[in-house]
Amino acid sequence: MARRIEEEHPAQQAGRSAAAVSLSETVTGNVRPTLLLLQGAVLLVLLIACANVANLLLARTSTRQQEIAVRFALGASRGHIVRQLLVESLLLSLLGALLGVLLGAWGVNAMGNLVRASFPLTGDLPLNGRVLGFLLLISVGSALTFGLTPALQATRTPLRASLAEPGAKQSPSRAHRSFRGALVVTEVALSLVLLVGAGLLLRGFLKLLSTEPGLEPRHVLTAHLPITPNQYPREEVVERLFQPILEKARTLPGVESAALISLLPIQTAWTSGDYAVEGELPAEPGKTLFAEFRTTSPDLFKSLGIPLLAGRDFTEDDGRGAEQVVIVNQALARRHFAGSEAVGRRLLIGGQPVEIIGVVGDVRQAGLDQQPLPEVHLPYNHPRSTLWYFQAVTLVLKTRTAPAGVAATLRGAVRAVDSEQPLYNIMTMEEIIQQSVAGRRLSLTLLGSFALIALVLATAGLYGVISYLVSQRTQEIGIRMALGAPPGRVVRLVMDQGMKMAGLGIGVGLVAAFGLSRYMESLLYGVSGTDPLTFGVFALLLGGVALLATWLPARRASRVDPIIAIQKR
């Protein structure tokens, strides 16, 4: 198709190409990395939770050794006991899934608006049969996967050892201890991966919010004004609709200035057109220059707080006469007129010469995370005005007071000009900027929540393992203290075990986070995926939490009464 068009219009289409892209890719292309990141975070949280439950099941089955030994003695097969333990794991998993459904329904309802503002969704987010079926599959799979090992471990203890001393605690085997330690290391490592990911997003988000948009958003109210072609022909729309509305708007209480623009900054880009510089040959033969095109009324730059760096603003007379004028932004002036005066130079638009009468500051048209593009502003009386192409304009009001107070009176001003003229999407410029970063805010909120959950789970897992080890070594600790070991040595003895596991988990987590962070580069702004500050801060944070999680059971162990501990033996 592109080749046929080029053959039919060689002058206009020479050197241009086309590409076919599916509609689904066009709609979801920008959010696909975010969705993959969140899916990965959910998987990591699931693995951490499963590792935690597996550790708890190991601890629970170790306290049931006599019960399991009695079952063996009475003739129960190992397969029968393993199935029973797996059924118990499955019940725990299904109860957890039920609670998850309730929390998920609440979360979807609470964050529905933010999700719809950030992702290309057209309806509600129902918990339908497909979602519940997937949840059931995950619940059963996780119960079987992480419940099988504790069940097998519980049925490996020799029968004679379990029945030798009823009521006595059996020392866990080396394999048992190693497996529990590996689970804790895994929890800590995965938690650090999530913490580092959330930290990188947080730093990038804070840098994004501190980025200068190129305009002053405070006290600016905007509203979309659709154009009805049958009622307002192109050659009459400015005098019959735009100018009367602007005059009414400027007289409203609290309004400092009012203007119109075809496409508002921050919200939209890629509305480009080709141009040339009069007297300048293209850097590459056959290469066409493109810039963002906007149509604006007088006072637009004043209303949005965009600085006029050189020349003058538009007037109502611009665009009416034979001499056509434009205003360009600093990016375009820098591209062609670096070191010289841009005002007074000429561009060729549609083959017709236009004079540059002003240069304004750069504005981030496509969002805070996008660099400013070369931009050409046409007066709204210009014959090639892009106002008509989109059949809608944006009304911009600079107010002296809070913009919300002007919104109600603005509708009345528009109805006074045309009682049937609609006005919609009335928003402040600050709201538009916040809306432009809604997707990043949602990603940060969700990933931060997952990281916090992971931190709590890993801390609980480490605390549980150390507490279990302390309970298994109560007699040993009592004997040590009876032989003169000070409490501080007991604390260090217990904490050494916990911090070795935590330290190994942090080391593995740093390596994993370093390897995975490169996949986050497209979601970050102004920060490297291997930012050492983020890695260091969250490694220290996790280390501090792990220190607390091991200190509490160690402190409790140091307070054991040696006489009572020995008597229990």
N, C-alpha and C positions, 0 to 999 in steps of 0.2 A: 504494500500500500504506500509506504514512504517513497519507494522508488518510482511508482507511478505518479505520485504528486510532484516529485522533483522533475520528472520528465515533462509534466504539463506546465509547471511553473519554475523553470530553471533559475530565473533571476532571483526570485524570492526564497526558494528552498535549497539553493546550492549549499552543500556542506552540512545540511541538517539531517538528523536521523530520528527514528522513532523506536520505541520499545513497548512491548505488550506486557502489562502487569495485571495480575488477577485482582478482582475487586476485594477479596478477603485480605490479600497482602497489602493493598492500598489502605484499607481501613485499620488493620491491626499491626502494620509494619512498625510504627513508632512505639507501640506498647509491648511488642513481643519480648524485647529484652527484660522489661519490668516483670512481665508475667512469668518468664522463665526463672528470674531471680526469686520471686515470691514462691514459686513451686519448689525450688531448691531449698529455700528456707523452711518451708513446711515439712519437707522430707527430713531435714536435719533435726527439727524439733521432734518429729515422730521417732527417729532413731534414738535420740536422747531419752525420750520418755520410755521407749521399749527397753533400753539398757537399764534405766532406773528400775523398772518393774521386774526385769530379770534378776537384778541384784536383790530386790526385796523377796522374790520367790526363792532365791537361793538361801537367803537367811531364814525364811519361813520353813523351808523343807529341812534345813539342818536341825531345827528344833523338833522335828517330827521323826527323827531317826528311830526311836524306840517303837513308835506306832507303825512305821513302815516295816521294821524288823519283825514285829508281831504278825503283821499280815503275811510276810514271807513264811514265817514259821507255821502259820495256819494253812499254807498251801496256795496262797495267791501268786499268780505268775507276775513276772516283771512287766510284761506287756499290759496286764490288767491295771497295775499300779500306775504305770506311765500314762495310760489313757485317763485314769481318774484325775491325776495331777494336771493333765492337759485340759480336761473339762473345767477344772477350777480356774485355770488360766483364761480359758475362753469366756467363762462367765465374768471374770474381772474385765476382760477386754470389751465385752458387749455392754457392761454397765458403764464403762468409761466412754464408749461410743454414744450411748444414750445421753449422758451428760454433755458430751461434745456437740450433739445435735441441738440441744437446748441452748448452749452457749453460742453455737454458730448461728442459730436463728436470731438470737438477740444481737449478735455482732453485725449480721447482714442488715438488720433493721436499723441499727444505730449508725452504721457507716454507709448506708445505701446511697445517699445523696453524694457523698464524697467519691464513692466508687463510680457512680454514673457520670460525675463531672470529670473523672480522670481516664475512663476507658470508654471505647465506642460501644456502649450498650443501648439497646432500644427499649427495653422493658424492665420488669422486675427481676430479682434474683431469687427464684423459688427454690426451696428444698424439695425437689421433685424425686421421682422414683429412681432416676439415673444417679443422682447425688447420693441418695440413701443406699442404693445398691453398691456403689463404689465404696461407701463408708463401711458397709457390711463386709465387703471383700477385704478391705484393709484390716479391719478388726480381726477377722478370722485368720488372715495371713500372719499378722503380727503376733497373735496369741500362739499359733503353731510354731512360728520361727523362734520367738524368744521364750516360749514356755517349755520347749522341748529339752533344751540343755539343762535347766534346773531339774526337770523330771528325771533325766538320765543320771545326773549327778546324784540325786537323792537315792536312786536304786542301785548305786554302785558300792555303797558302804558295806563291808563284810558283815554278815548276819551275827557272827560271834562277837564282834567288837561292839555292835549296837546293843546286844542283850547282856553283855558282860557286867555292866554296872548301871542298872536302871536309875535314871535321874541324873546321871553324870553327863557332863558336856563332852562331846566328842571333838577332838581337835580336827579342824578341817585339813584335808590333804593339800599337798603342794599345788596340784592341778586345780583344786577348788579355789585356793587363794589366788593363784595366777589368773584364773578366769575372772574372778570378781575384780581384781586389780585392773585387768584389761578393760572391763566394762567402765570402770571409773575413769581411766585414761581416755577412753573414747568419748565419754560424756564431756570431760573437760576440754578436749580438743575441738569437738564440734561446737561447743559453746563459744569458744574463742573465735572460731570461724564466723559465727553469727555476730558476735560482738564487734569484731573488726569490720565486717560488712556494714553493720548499722553505723559504726563510727565514721566510716568513709562517706556514707550517704549524708550523715549529719554535717560533717565538715563541708562537703560540697553544697549542701542546701544553705548553710549559713553564708558561704561565699556568694551563692547565687542571690540571696536576699540583699546582700550588701552591694550588688552590682548596680551601677548607675544606668537607668533605662534611657537616659538622654532627654527626659522631660520631667516636669514637676507634677506628680499625681495628686497632691493634696488640693482639696477644694475644687475638684473638677468633676462635673456630672456629664454623662454621655447618654445618648438615646438613639436608637435606630429609627430612621424615617424612610419608609418604603415609598417608591415612586410608582404611580399608576399611569402607564403610557397612554391609555385612551383619554384620560382626563387632562394630563399635562404633557403636551408634545415637547419634544426635545428643545426646540427653539424658544419655548415659552416657560419652561419649568423654573428657571432662575428668577425671572421677574414676577411670575404669578404665585410661586410657592416658597422658594428658598428665601428670597429677600424679605417678604412680609413676615415669615416666621422668625428670621433673625432679628428684625426690628422689634417684634413683640417680645422676644426672649431677652433682648438687651434692656428692656424697660421693667423687667420683673424685679421685685425687691431682692436685694442681696446678690444680683448678678453683675459681675464686673465686665465680662465680655462674652460674646457668643460667636461661633463659627461652625462651618461644615467641612467635612472631609469624606472622601470616597471610602477609604478603608482605614480604620483606626490602627495606630501603632500597637505593638505587643501582641495583638490578636492575629494578624494576617500578614503574610509575605508571599513571595512567588507570584505576584501579579505583575510580571515584568513585561517590558516592551523593548524594542530595539531602538537604537539611536546612533548617531555619529557626531564627531566633532568637526565643525567646519574648518577646512584647511589642514586637517590632520589625517595622515594615512594610517590605516589599521596596522597594528604591530605585526599581525600575521595576515597575509593576503587571504581574502575570503572569510575572515573571522568576523562575526557580528557582535557588536557590543550590546549588552543588556543592562537594564536598570529597573528598579522598582518605580512604578508610576503611581502617583497620587494626584487627585484633584482637590484643591482646597479653596476656601473662601478667604477674604481678608480676616485678619485677627486670629487665624488658626494657631500660628506659632505662639502668639501671646497667650492664648487660652490654654494651651498645653504646656506652656513654660519651656518651649524649645528655643534655645538662644539663636538670635539672628547675628551671625558672625561678620557678615559683610553685606553691603547693599541695602535694599529696602524690602518691605513686605508688599504683597499684592494690594491693589486698590480695586474698587468696583468697576473702574474703566478698563482694567487689564483684561485682554482677551476679546474686547469688542472691536478694536480697530484692525488695521492691516498688519501692524507690527505686533507680533506675538512674543510673549515673554514667559520665562520659567524661573523657578528657584530650585537650586540643587543643594544636596547635602554635602558635608565635608568629605565623605568618602569618595564621591564622584569628583569633587574638585581636586582632591589629593591624587586621584588616579590620572587626571589629565593636565592639571594646572599647578603641579607642585612647584613652589618657588615663584609663582607668578599670580597675577590677579585674575580670578575667575569671572568677576563681575564685568560685563561688557563683552565677553566672548560669546560665540554662537554655537548652538547645537543644531543638528538636523534631525527632526522628528517627522517621520513619514515623508522624508525628502524635502520638507519645508524648514527654512531657517527660523530659529527662535533665539532670542537674546536672554542671557543669564542676568537677572537683575538682583539676585541675592544668593547668599550661601548661609545655610542653617546648620546647626549641630547635628551630629549623627544620632539616630534613634534606633533602638533594637526592634525592628519591625516584626520579626517572627517569634520573639520571646526573649527573656533575659539571658538565656543560655546560647543565643545565636548572635554572631557578630553582625554589626550594621552593614547593610548592603548599599551600593550606590543608588541614589534616589533622585527622581525628578518630580517636582511639583508643578502642576499646571493650574492656572486660574480657573475658577468654575465657570467662567464665560468662554473658555477656550473651545474652539470648534471640535477638537479631539478630546473633549472632556470625558474622563472615565467614569464620571458620576452616572451617566446613562447606561453604561455597559452593565453595571451591576444592579441597576434598578433599585438602589437603596443607598442612602447616605447616613452618616452619623453626625448627629448634632452634638456639639461640644460647648459646655458652659463653664466658664470660670466664675466661681462664687466667692463672695467675701465671708460667708458663714458656712455652716455645715451643708453640704450639697443635698442631703436628704430632705431638708426643709423646702428646697426649690422644686423638687420632683413633682409635687401635686400641682403647683401653679404652672409648671411647664406644660402639662397636658391641656390646661385651660387656654394657654397662649396659642397652642397649635390648633385647638378647636375653634378659636376665634378667627383664624385664617381660613380653615376648612373643617367644618364640623364632622366630616367623614374621613378625615386624614388620620390613619392609625399611627401610633407611636408605641414602640415596644423595646424590650431589653434596656430599661432605664437602670444604669449602674454607675457607680463612681469609678474613677480611674484606678483608685486604690483596690477596689474589688476586682477589676479586670486583671490587674497585676497579680493579685493573690490567686485568681482563677487560673492564670497561666502557669503557676507553679503547683497547682493542685495535684497533678500526677506524681510529682516528686515528693510532695508532702505525704501523700497516701503511701507511697513506697517506703518512706522513712518511718511513718507511723507503724505500718505492719511489720516491717523488718525489725524495728526497735522493739515492738511487742514480742516478736518471736525470740529476739536475743535475750530479753528480760526473762521470758519463760524458761529459756534454755539455761540461763544463769541460775535461776532458782532450782531447776531440776538437777543441774550438776552439783550445786552446793548441797542439796538434800541428799543426793547419791553419795557424795564424799562423806558427809556427816554420818549417814547411815552405815557405810562400810566401816568407818573408824569406830563408831559406837559398837558395832557387831564385834570387831576385833578386840575391843576393850572388854566386852562381856565374855569373850572366849578366853581372855588372858587374865581374868580377875584373880584367880589363885596365884598365878605367876607373879602378878604385880604385888599381891599381898605378901608373898614370900620375900620378894626383893625389898619391900619396905620393912619387913620384920628383920631382915639382915642388915638394915641401916641405910638403904638407898633413900636419899632425900626426895621430897616431892618434885623438885625441879628436874631431877634426872628422869623421873617417871614421865613427866610432861614431855620432855625432849624425846624420850623413847617412843612415845605414842605419836608425837607430831612428826617425827622422822618418817614414819611409815606413810602418813597422809600426804606430807609435802613431797615425798619422792613420786607418788602417783600424780599429784597435781603438777609438779614440775615437768614430768614426762609428758603429761597431757598438754601443758602449755607449749612445750617444744614442738610436739607433733602438730598442734593447732596453728602455730606460727608458720610452719612449713606449708601446711594445707592452705591457710589463708593467703600466703604469698603466691601459691600456685593458682588459686581460684580468683584472686582479685583482678587479674587481667581481663576476666570476662565481665567485670563491672565497669570497665573504662568508659563505655558509652553512656552509663548512667551517672557518671561523676562530672562535676563542674569545678574547675580550678584546683583540683587536688589529684595527686597521682594515686593509682591503685595500690602502690607499694609505699604509701606515705609512712615514714618511720615513726613519726609522732603518734599517729593513730595506733599503729601496731604496739608501740611501747606502752602507751597509756592504758590500753585495754588488757594487755598482758599483765601489767602491774595491778590493775583493778581485779582481774580474775585471781591473781596470786594472793591479793589481800583477802578476798572473800574465802579462798581455799584455806588460808591461814586461820581465819576465824572458825571455819567449819571443822578444822582439826583441833583447834585449841579447846573448844568447848568439851568434847569428850575426853581430851587429854587432862583437862583440869578436873573433870569428874573422876577420872582414874586415879589422880594423885590424892584424892580424898578418901580412897578406900581404906577401911579399917582392917589392918593386917590380921587381927585375931578372927574377925568375922569371915574374912576371905579364906583363911586356912581352915576354919571350922566347916565351911561349906564343902571343902574338899573331903 
